[in-house]
Structure formats: C-alpha cells, structure tokens
Amino acid sequence: MTGGQLEQRNVLPGFGLTMGLTLTWLSIIVLIPLAALFLKTSELSLTEFFGIIGSRRTLSALKLSFGLALAAAVINFIMGMIVVWALVRYDFPLRRLFDAIVDLPFALPTAVAGVALTALFAEKGWLGAPLAAIGIKVAFTPLGIFVAMIFIGIPFVVRTVEPVLADLEIEIEEAAVSLGATRWHVITKVIVPSLMPAMLTGFALAFARAVGEYGSVIFIAGNLPNVSEIAPLLIVIRLSEFRYADAAAIAVVMLVVSFLIIFAINRIQRWSLTRAMSR
C-alpha cells in the first residue's frame, strides 16, 4: 500500500514493451500506408485535387459506391436481425446447415462470388431469367452491384449480433412479460437496448465492407462510366493509366468519408451502450 491505497498493478506485465510493440505494429500496418496515401495526394495542387474529385465520372462513382453500400447495409441490418433471431431463438431442422451457410461469403474468394452471382442473375440465369421476363435486369446494372454488396455484407451483421443475443437471457424477457409488458415493449425496452451496440457494429462493418468491395462487384456491375462504375474500380483504372496521384486523390476521399461515417456510428454506439448501462 502507498498512502493508504492499494498500488495499481497492470493486468499484463511489461506494459511499456507491449504498448511499444502495439504502436509500432499499428504504425507499420495502418498509419504509414495511410500517410503515404496522403503524401502522394500532396503532389496535386488544390485546383487539381478538386478538379479530379469534382469530375462527373468521379462523383458518379463515389455516389454509386457510398449510396449502394449504405442501402445494402440497411437491408443487411434488417434481414440480418431476422436471421439472427431465427438461428438463436428457434430450433428447426437443418439449423446448423443454415448457420454454416451464413459464413459462405467469408469463405468464398470474392472473384468466385462475383462469377457465381453473375451467372445466377444473368438474363438466362436461374434467377435472372424470371426477373428479366417481368422487366427487371440485374446483371450488369447498379442493381447487380446492390445484390453483390448484400451478399458479401450479411455475415458481418449476423456474426456480430448472434453471440450477444445468445447471451441475452430469456428470463429477462419473461420477467418483463410477467410485469405486464407487451411484446412490443419487450422488444423496444429490453431486447433492442441490449443489442443496439452490437447491431450498430454489424451495420458499420457491413457498410465498410460494401464500400471497399471490388472482386465480387466488377463481374456483375457492367462497369460503365457514369452508370455502373464503382469508385474502387475507378482507382484501379487510374493506376493502370499511371495516374497515381489521381488514384490517391479518389482513395483519400473514400477514406475520409468512410472514416467520418464509421466514426459517427461508433459515437452512436458508445452513446447507446452508456445509456443502456445507466438504466
């Protein structure tokens, strides 16, 4: 004891060494590459930078990537919660098989996923043909990009929320019902506040993955400038044209916008967690 108080001890020994290694590793893997990206962009003047970002092709690609990624994350958020509820709260035949199927987008190489989706939703594909018959074209359109983003994003919501819901004791819900709460009140006052941090995390992860997705999208997108060209593809095109500063400028905008959106979601998540703990 020192001054009548217990001495504080680090949970892990060698905190200084551990922290040093952590910061060094994060710098090598994350900070230095990002710094190099901003450094490359500095080769452009402000006029050149805003000229690249403000061009019709760039703005169209950015709007398409962020807009469809956000829409796909919303769909994955809603459907992912339904899938999680079914997998955790119900016991049905082949449940383990369906649980394993959720992880397929994790396991499949993105190129394989893109080829599979393109074959499935092409005008003569199993799903594309009946949709084409009623005038809905999926493959080689922005709708195809949307489908691919949903496909690769759904596991992030399911796997993030699933363990939290599994740990949520049913007895808490039963206690609320015994006190006169309706099903709606149980959902809004008991279940949702407990799951909200995990739900927001899953949403953020699904959005981030969709924004940066490349392999599974380019096969089904059609890749027409100003129509179905995503921002990651435009970056690759600029690199192939040896316009490295242009590619870096587009990448910086994607990085900053993605960071701001995820930062806002994380702040909401922290607020939700603090509010839930204060109850």
MIVO-282583 format. One line per field, with one value per residue (C-alpha): x, y, z negated; residue number from 1. Coordinates in nm, 3 decimals. Layout:
X [X  ...] $
Y [Y  ...] $
Z [Z  ...] $
pos [NUM  ...] $
This chain:
X [0.000  0.104  -0.072  -0.341  -0.435  -0.363  -0.097  -0.230  -0.087  -0.101  -0.307  -0.036  0.331  0.566  0.310  0.571  0.708  0.360  0.239  0.552  0.512  0.142  0.205  0.493  0.286  -0.014  0.213  0.369  0.040  -0.200  -0.056  0.244  0.043  -0.225  0.037  0.190  -0.153  -0.195  0.166  0.102  -0.206  0.004  0.167  -0.155  -0.250  -0.588  -0.721  -0.607  -0.737  -1.086  -1.083  -1.030  -1.283  -1.537  -1.533  -1.858  -1.705  -1.552  -1.863  -2.079  -1.852  -1.841  -2.217  -2.274  -2.031  -2.144  -2.513  -2.546  -2.320  -2.544  -2.859  -2.709  -2.605  -2.962  -3.103  -2.840  -2.920  -3.291  -3.259  -2.955  -3.155  -3.428  -3.168  -3.001  -3.331  -3.422  -3.082  -3.060  -3.416  -3.558  -3.458  -3.554  -3.432  -3.101  -3.040  -2.668  -2.654  -2.817  -2.585  -2.286  -2.428  -2.411  -2.031  -2.008  -1.940  -1.646  -1.503  -1.559  -1.295  -1.456  -1.394  -1.576  -1.868  -1.879  -1.881  -2.149  -2.374  -2.328  -2.421  -2.719  -2.860  -2.770  -3.065  -3.051  -2.960  -3.178  -3.291  -3.210  -3.441  -3.766  -3.671  -3.595  -3.936  -4.102  -3.865  -3.610  -3.247  -2.995  -2.662  -2.452  -2.661  -2.639  -2.895  -2.636  -2.387  -2.650  -2.707  -2.334  -2.294  -2.578  -2.421  -2.082  -2.218  -2.478  -2.232  -2.098  -2.436  -2.524  -2.192  -2.166  -2.514  -2.550  -2.329  -2.484  -2.838  -2.732  -2.604  -2.925  -3.119  -3.477  -3.567  -3.528  -3.794  -4.018  -3.980  -4.082  -4.389  -4.482  -4.474  -4.729  -4.507  -4.643  -4.433  -4.365  -4.240  -4.020  -3.864  -3.816  -3.733  -3.545  -3.409  -3.316  -3.125  -2.922  -2.843  -2.803  -2.420  -2.370  -2.630  -2.456  -2.119  -2.258  -2.410  -2.080  -1.883  -2.130  -2.117  -1.737  -1.703  -1.953  -1.784  -1.446  -1.568  -1.410  -1.376  -1.738  -1.875  -1.680  -1.809  -2.176  -2.157  -2.110  -1.854  -1.998  -1.865  -2.129  -2.368  -2.231  -1.868  -1.773  -1.506  -1.260  -1.268  -1.203  -0.900  -0.768  -0.826  -0.631  -0.347  -0.340  -0.312  -0.015  -0.213  -0.109  -0.188  -0.540  -0.594  -0.462  -0.698  -1.003  -0.877  -0.831  -1.189  -1.316  -1.101  -1.216  -1.586  -1.578  -1.395  -1.646  -1.944  -1.795  -1.685  -2.041  -2.178  -1.924  -2.025  -2.389  -2.287  -2.098  -2.393  -2.630  -2.402  -2.368  -2.741  -2.809  -2.561  -2.711  -3.053] $
Y [0.000  0.359  0.646  0.410  0.294  -0.026  0.001  -0.025  -0.313  -0.370  -0.666  -0.763  -0.749  -0.534  -0.270  -0.039  -0.309  -0.429  -0.078  -0.004  -0.316  -0.239  0.116  0.004  -0.269  -0.043  0.223  -0.021  -0.184  0.112  0.457  0.455  0.331  0.592  0.861  0.758  0.791  1.148  1.225  1.111  1.332  1.632  1.624  1.777  2.140  2.219  2.310  1.978  1.785  1.934  1.905  1.528  1.483  1.714  1.547  1.384  1.037  1.052  1.194  0.933  0.651  0.785  0.833  0.484  0.321  0.504  0.514  0.145  0.046  0.236  0.085  -0.265  -0.216  -0.116  -0.429  -0.647  -0.484  -0.569  -0.916  -0.999  -0.940  -1.175  -1.441  -1.399  -1.429  -1.746  -1.908  -1.823  -1.847  -2.135  -2.498  -2.628  -2.897  -2.820  -2.522  -2.600  -2.616  -2.276  -2.142  -2.260  -2.111  -1.766  -1.790  -1.871  -1.509  -1.515  -1.834  -1.771  -1.576  -1.253  -1.336  -1.669  -1.489  -1.238  -1.508  -1.706  -1.403  -1.300  -1.648  -1.661  -1.319  -1.305  -1.279  -1.655  -1.743  -1.926  -1.607  -1.360  -1.519  -1.492  -1.141  -1.041  -1.177  -0.912  -0.639  -0.643  -0.665  -0.734  -0.834  -0.551  -0.281  -0.089  -0.337  -0.611  -0.410  -0.379  -0.757  -0.827  -0.584  -0.751  -1.092  -1.002  -0.794  -1.017  -1.228  -0.919  -0.836  -1.196  -1.290  -0.965  -0.978  -1.357  -1.406  -1.107  -1.235  -1.584  -1.440  -1.242  -1.448  -1.530  -1.499  -1.121  -1.112  -1.343  -1.118  -0.816  -1.004  -1.108  -0.740  -0.662  -0.563  -0.627  -0.794  -0.455  -0.318  -0.625  -0.569  -0.192  -0.167  -0.492  -0.658  -0.366  -0.163  -0.473  -0.550  -0.195  -0.166  -0.499  -0.405  -0.078  -0.253  -0.506  -0.226  -0.036  -0.347  -0.436  -0.080  -0.064  -0.396  -0.295  0.041  -0.120  -0.432  -0.490  -0.854  -0.966  -0.640  -0.586  -0.910  -0.821  -0.443  -0.388  -0.117  0.155  0.503  0.726  0.430  0.125  0.207  0.187  0.402  0.115  0.023  0.383  0.384  0.069  0.228  0.538  0.320  0.128  0.464  0.552  0.844  0.760  1.100  1.087  0.742  0.860  1.160  0.938  0.696  0.979  1.095  0.739  0.704  1.032  0.981  0.621  0.725  1.001  0.770  0.491  0.742  0.875  0.520  0.441  0.753  0.649  0.301  0.437  0.661  0.364  0.148  0.419  0.473  0.101  0.066  0.365  0.201] $
Z [0.000  0.065  -0.114  -0.244  0.107  0.287  0.553  0.904  1.100  1.473  1.579  1.825  1.729  1.931  2.026  2.175  2.405  2.500  2.578  2.778  2.990  3.040  3.159  3.382  3.543  3.599  3.746  3.993  4.095  4.082  4.020  4.257  4.562  4.494  4.452  4.785  4.945  4.821  4.916  5.273  5.290  5.182  5.525  5.656  5.617  5.461  5.805  5.949  5.649  5.662  6.040  6.009  5.730  5.890  6.229  6.337  6.358  6.010  5.845  6.014  5.895  5.539  5.520  5.655  5.411  5.098  5.186  5.268  4.978  4.736  4.887  4.876  4.512  4.423  4.591  4.424  4.091  4.120  4.272  4.060  3.742  3.867  3.948  3.609  3.426  3.613  3.559  3.189  3.063  3.270  3.311  3.655  3.896  4.069  3.843  3.825  4.205  4.241  3.972  4.175  4.496  4.337  4.342  4.715  4.819  4.575  4.723  5.094  5.285  5.400  5.767  5.726  5.560  5.845  6.115  5.928  5.885  6.247  6.373  6.139  6.226  6.596  6.835  6.891  6.532  6.283  6.115  6.390  6.647  6.448  6.338  6.698  6.800  6.581  6.698  6.416  6.527  6.251  6.403  6.549  6.380  6.050  5.915  5.964  5.757  5.485  5.483  5.460  5.170  4.983  5.043  4.900  4.610  4.445  4.237  4.060  3.911  3.823  3.664  3.468  3.314  3.276  2.966  2.791  2.848  2.739  2.409  2.352  2.100  2.193  1.825  1.854  2.124  1.923  1.620  1.828  1.954  1.601  1.502  1.772  2.065  2.413  2.683  2.837  2.506  2.455  2.796  2.765  2.394  2.325  2.639  2.865  2.600  2.511  2.874  3.005  2.969  3.148  3.411  3.488  3.505  3.752  3.959  3.967  4.066  4.342  4.474  4.465  4.645  4.913  4.980  5.039  5.219  5.559  5.663  5.639  5.781  6.102  6.257  6.213  6.239  6.612  6.525  6.748  6.662  6.501  6.485  6.306  6.231  5.862  5.701  5.629  5.998  6.098  5.867  6.038  6.380  6.280  6.154  6.483  6.660  6.433  6.289  5.936  5.785  5.931  5.784  5.447  5.451  5.503  5.238  4.987  5.038  4.987  4.677  4.520  4.594  4.471  4.154  4.079  4.128  3.917  3.652  3.630  3.600  3.327  3.134  3.153  3.044  2.742  2.650  2.678  2.461  2.196  2.191  2.158  1.869  1.684  1.670] $
pos [1  2  3  4  5  6  7  8  9  10  11  12  13  14  15  16  17  18  19  20  21  22  23  24  25  26  27  28  29  30  31  32  33  34  35  36  37  38  39  40  41  42  43  44  45  46  47  48  49  50  51  52  53  54  55  56  57  58  59  60  61  62  63  64  65  66  67  68  69  70  71  72  73  74  75  76  77  78  79  80  81  82  83  84  85  86  87  88  89  90  91  92  93  94  95  96  97  98  99  100  101  102  103  104  105  106  107  108  109  110  111  112  113  114  115  116  117  118  119  120  121  122  123  124  125  126  127  128  129  130  131  132  133  134  135  136  137  138  139  140  141  142  143  144  145  146  147  148  149  150  151  152  153  154  155  156  157  158  159  160  161  162  163  164  165  166  167  168  169  170  171  172  173  174  175  176  177  178  179  180  181  182  183  184  185  186  187  188  189  190  191  192  193  194  195  196  197  198  199  200  201  202  203  204  205  206  207  208  209  210  211  212  213  214  215  216  217  218  219  220  221  222  223  224  225  226  227  228  229  230  231  232  233  234  235  236  237  238  239  240  241  242  243  244  245  246  247  248  249  250  251  252  253  254  255  256  257  258  259  260  261  262  263  264  265  266  267  268  269  270  271  272  273  274  275  276  277  278  279] $
